[in-house]
């Protein structure tokens, strides 16, 4: 599914180059529930952004189902994100003036989906995340946990092969975070969608089937483990 080969990423701050990634090589298989963990500055978000075609490496390769994304044009990367990758962010990134239904609808507007199928998909995924009664509510009428459920529904409504979640529990209390993680785990098993998290939250690490630990831009440990 995902393979990184000797991946480097440098950022230029003024006249100084800051190395964010220093030779990362790893593989993540289809259907895995994986956490990329590490302290602030370890490179986990940078790695996630490169896998998601939101950033480009300084050196090295990233393969998605055998496709070298470094060789894709900006338009081709945009198509890949549009059709095959879903994103969940720590700040939810919902549009305040839109309802839950309308927020989840956004990815489908960009795809060639009939009105009937679009409506069916939106209703079905909002039901899956437990928000059937909140379809017409706006973000300011929902709790943080409910907003994150909308964000999860929005990421999944286009049936992506992979969902990338950047610190998805950062703005949630521990009880709500457990509920969201359990929901993602259930959807991972049911839909066979690959989930990749960047996190420094031990709770996320405990839920993950596989843990990739980073420090100073390098992989220091990889292990598979049973999920909760």
N, C-alpha and C positions, 0 to 999 in steps of 0.2 A: 504493500500500500504506500508507505512513505519510507524513503531511504535518503539519509544525508551522508555525503562522502567528503571527509576532510574539510568541513565547513568552517570558514573564517568570515568574520564581519568586523570591520573597523569603522568607527565614527570619527569625524574630524571636528574638534571643538577648538575654534580659533586656529592656531598653528600646531595644535597637539592632536595626535591620533590616539583614540581610545579603543583598545581591542575588546569587543563585546563577546565574540566567539573565537575560540582558538583550536580549531581542528576537530570539530564534532563529527563523528561517524556513528550512526545508529540506524536501526530499522524498526518500524512499527507496522504490524500486520493488520489486515482487514478485521474489523470488528473488535479491536482492542479498546480497553478503557484505561488510558495511560495518563499518568501525571508526570510532567516535567517540573521538578522541584528544585528549590535553591533559595538562598537569601537574596535580598535586593542587590542588583548589580551582577548576578551570576550569569545572566544571558538568557534566561528562560523565555521572557517575552520576545526578545529579539529572535530566538529560534522559532517560536510560534508564528511570528509575523512573516518570517521567511518561508516557512512551510505553507502558510496561507496566501502566498503571492502578494503580500502587502509590503514586502521589503526584498532587497536583493543582496546576496552575499558578496563579499569582497573577493572570495576565492572558494572553490569547492563546488559540489553539485548537490542538487536536490531532485530526487526522482519521485514522481507521484504516479503510481501504477505503471512504472517504466518510462514515463515521459519526463525528460530533462527540462524542468521549468525555466532554467537559465537561458535556454535557447528559444523560449517563446517571446513573442512580441507583447507589448503592453496590452493590446487588444485581445490577444489570445489568453493572457493571464486573467484579464477581466472576465472573459467568457468562462474560464475554468472556475473562478470564484462564484460567478453567477449561477452556474449549473451544478457544481459538485461540492462546494464548501459552505458550511454554515458557521456563523460566528455568534458567540455569547460573550458579553463584556461585563466587567464588574459594575459599571455604572448603568447597566440595562440598555441605555441608548434608545429608549423609546421616544417617539414623537409625541409631545404633550397634548397637542390638539386632536390627536387621532384616538379612536377607541381601540380596544384590544383587537377586535376583528380587523380594523383598518391597518394597525401596526403589523399584524401577521400577514396581511395581504400584500405588503410591499414587495417581497421577493418574487411573488407570482406575477406581478404587473410586468416584470422584466422578462418573463418567460412566455412561451406560446401555449397558454392554457385557456381553455374555453371558460366562459363565465360560470357554467354549471359545475365543471370540475373544480374550478377555483373556490367556489362557495363550499363544495363538499369537503375539499381538503382543509379549508380553514376551520370549519365547524368540527371536523373529525380531530384535528390536532389540538384544538382548544379543549375538547372533551378529554383527550388523552392526558393533558396536563392539569385537568381538574378545574377548568375555568368556564364551563358551559354557562354558568349563571352570571359571568362577568363580561360577556362578549361585547356589550355596548358601553362598558365603562372606560373612562380615560385613565391614564396613569395616576393622576392625582386623586383618583377615587379608589385606588388599590394600595395594599400594603407592599412593602419591599419584596416580600416573597412572591406575591401575586405578579408583580411587575417582572420579576426574573422568570416566572413561569411563562409569561407572554414572550419574553426574549427567547426562551427555549423553544416555544412553539414557532416563533418566527424563523429560527435557525433550521427547524426540521420540516417546515411545511413544503419545501421544494424537493424533499426526499434526497438530501445530499448524501454522498458516500462518507463524508467526514465532517465532524463538528469540532471547531477549535474554541476553547473556552479560556479566556484570560482572567484569572483571579475571580471566578464567578461567585465566590462566597464572601468576598472582601467586605461588602456592605450589608451583610446579613447576620442576624444573631445566630447562635450555634444551633438552636432548635430548627429554625427555618432553613439554615444551611444543610442540615441533615436531610430535611424533607426534599430539598432541591436535588441533592446528590443522589438520594434514593430514587427520585423520579428519573434523573438522567440515566442511572444504572438500569432501571427497568426498561426505558426506551432503547438503550444500547442493546439489551438482550432481545427485545421484541422486534426491533427494526433492523438489527445487525449493522447499525451505524457506528463507525469508528469515532470515539471521543478522545481528544487530546487536550489536557489541561496544562496551563502554567500556574504554579501556585507556590506559596510558602505556608499554606494552611495545613496543619497536620491532619485535620479532618478529611480533606480531599485526598491526602496521601493514604489514609486508612481505607478509603473507599476504592482506590485504584487497584486494578489487577496487576498493573506493571508500573514501576517507579524508575524514572531516570533522574538521577541527582546531578545537578550542575554546581560547580563552584569556579569562579574566575574564568568563565567561558569554556570550561572543559567538563566532560563527563567524568565524575569521580566514582559513580556506582550505578549499576543497572540491576534490577531484580524483578522477578515475577512473584506475585503474592496472591493469596486468595482475597477477594473483595468481600465486604460485609454483606 
